[in-house]
């Protein structure tokens, strides 16, 4: 049974909402879990990223029941690309010793989300 877009978008919207809250209210928390040194600058960047997570969450929530279209396909491919890049960056930071092994669950979630957005049904749309 194929994963439904509405389910994937809803779960992803909730995930983005949680990440937005965490990065906005406690930007040092994920960094300390990953054993990454925190600073005013990291908090500054984390809070700005929170705004992007919030925007993605709203976009996914509002589009969760959208019919297959070229816009929905573009959104899915863009989210897959972003999650894939986050996963690669997480692995690089782990391998280079800039983050500890607790980054790997985030890498796993990012990889699962990337693959989910690539293969959510229907995969192709004729325009």
GIURGI-V980163 format. One record per pair of residues at least 4 apart in sequence whose C-alpha atoms are under 8 Angstrom apart, sorted by the first residue. I is the first residue (numbers start at 0). GAP is how many residues later the second one is. If there is no record, write none. Layout:
I GAP
I GAP
This chain:
1 118
1 119
2 4
2 5
2 113
2 117
2 118
3 4
3 116
3 117
4 4
4 59
4 60
4 115
4 116
5 4
5 58
5 59
5 60
6 4
6 57
7 4
7 56
7 108
7 109
7 112
8 4
8 51
8 52
8 54
8 55
9 4
9 50
9 51
9 54
10 4
11 4
11 45
11 48
11 101
12 4
12 43
12 44
12 45
12 46
12 47
12 48
13 4
13 43
14 4
14 42
15 4
15 37
15 38
15 40
15 41
16 4
16 36
16 37
16 40
17 4
18 4
18 31
18 34
19 4
19 29
19 30
19 31
19 32
19 33
19 34
20 4
20 5
20 29
21 4
21 5
21 7
21 28
22 4
22 5
22 7
22 23
22 24
22 26
22 27
23 22
23 23
23 24
23 26
23 27
24 22
26 4
26 15
26 16
26 19
26 20
27 4
27 10
27 14
27 15
28 4
29 4
30 4
30 5
30 6
30 7
31 4
31 5
31 6
32 69
33 65
33 66
33 67
33 68
33 69
34 63
34 64
34 65
35 62
35 63
37 4
37 5
38 4
39 4
40 4
41 4
42 4
43 4
44 4
45 4
46 4
47 4
48 4
49 4
50 4
51 4
52 4
53 4
54 4
55 4
56 4
57 4
58 4
59 4
62 9
65 6
66 5
67 4
67 5
67 54
67 57
68 4
68 56
68 57
68 58
69 4
69 55
69 56
69 57
70 4
71 4
72 4
72 50
72 51
72 52
73 4
74 4
75 4
75 41
75 42
76 4
76 40
76 41
77 4
78 4
78 35
78 38
79 4
79 33
79 34
79 35
79 36
79 37
79 38
80 4
80 33
81 4
81 32
82 4
82 27
82 28
82 30
82 31
83 4
83 26
83 27
83 30
84 4
85 4
85 21
85 24
86 4
86 19
86 20
86 21
86 23
86 24
87 4
87 19
88 4
89 4
89 9
89 13
89 14
89 16
89 17
90 4
90 12
90 13
90 16
91 4
92 4
92 5
92 6
93 4
93 5
93 6
93 7
93 9
93 10
98 4
101 4
102 4
103 4
104 4
105 4
106 4
107 4
108 4
109 4
110 4
111 4
112 4
113 4
114 4
115 4
117 5
118 4
